[in-house]
Amino acid sequence: PSTTAVGSWLGSELIVSDMDTVADFYRGLFGWEFQQTDEAGRFAIPNGGAAEVVSNAIKGDKEYWSVFFAVDGATDPRSRVEEAGGAVTYEYENARGRHLVVTDSQGAVVTLTVG
């Protein structure tokens, strides 16, 4: 069982097409240095937070920030999203758990990680 509080920010991913250009931008803006974490083009940003940069060759053809929040799987997160006026776009599982990519009542996208 997870000890992470429901609604807690778990981390972010930045999906990009040009890693060098975006690295230069965030280095100049915040002083961030990207550290490659695997052969597939994933990079960590050691900025004291949980951020990862991913090539859009892995995640799709758009540039965007993806934000992850913790939810409780015992309360059926899909139903809670729909009752609150949002929609589940898709679900997937990986080594980090089960994820629901949702749009809120205004159309903003967020990923919920079931813990």
N, C-alpha and C positions, 0 to 999 in steps of 0.2 A: 504494500500500500504506500502511496505517495504521502509525503509530509508537506508538500507544497500547498500553500493556501489557494483556494479557488479564486480565480481572478488575478493571480500573480502573473507578472510578465516573466516569461521563460526565456525569451531571446528574440533575435531578429535575423533575417536573411536579406541580403541585398543581391538581387538578381541582375546581372549586367552582361552586355555583349563585348565590352572593351575593358578588360581588367586593368591594363596599364593606365588608361585615361582616368578611370574612377579612382584608382589608387593614388594618382597624382592629385586629384581633386581633394580627397579626404585627408591626404598627408598635408596639403597646404591649408585646409580648413581647420583640422583638429590635431594634426601631428600624428595621425594614425599610421602604423606600419602594418602591412598585410603579411601574414605568415602562411605559406602553403601547407595545407593539412592532408592532401591526398593527390593522387595522380589525375583525378577526374576534373580538377580545376576548382576545388574548394579552398578557400582561404579563411583563416580566423583573423579577427581584428582584436588584438590584445589591448583593449581600451578600458579594462576593468568591468566590462559587461559581457554579455553572451551574444556576440554578433558574428555572423559568418557571411562571406561573400561567395556567390556561386555563379558560374558561367551560365548564361541562358541557353547554352547548348545542352545543359542538363535539365533546366527547368522551363524552357519555353522561349519564345522570341521577343519578350517584352522586358523592359527595365523597370524594376519596382522594388520597394521594401516590403517584406513580409514580416508580420508581427505574430508572435505566439503567446497565448495565455493559457493558464491551467484551468481545467474544468473537472468536475467530479463525474465519473462514469456511472455512478450509482443513480444519478438523477435524470438519466436519458437526455444528454445534451442536445440531440437533434430536436426533440419536442420542445425543450426550453427555448432554443433559437427561434423556432417557428412561432411559439406562443408570444415571444417578445417582438415579433414582426420582421424577423430575418428569414434567411433561407440558407440551407446547406447546399453548397455548390458541388462538392465532392468530398469523399473520405479516402484516406489511405493509411497504411501502417508501415512503419519502418523500425529500425532498432531503438528509436526513441519513444515509440508507442503508437497509439491510434490518434489520428488527426482528422479534424473536420474543418474544411475550408468553408467559411460562411461569409455572407454579405449581411451587414446590419440593416436596420430599417431605412437607412439613407443610401445604401449601396456600397458603403466602404467594406473592404475585404479584410478579414482577420482569420487566423488559424487558431483553433481550439485544440489543445492537447489533453487527452483523457488520461487522468492519473488515478 
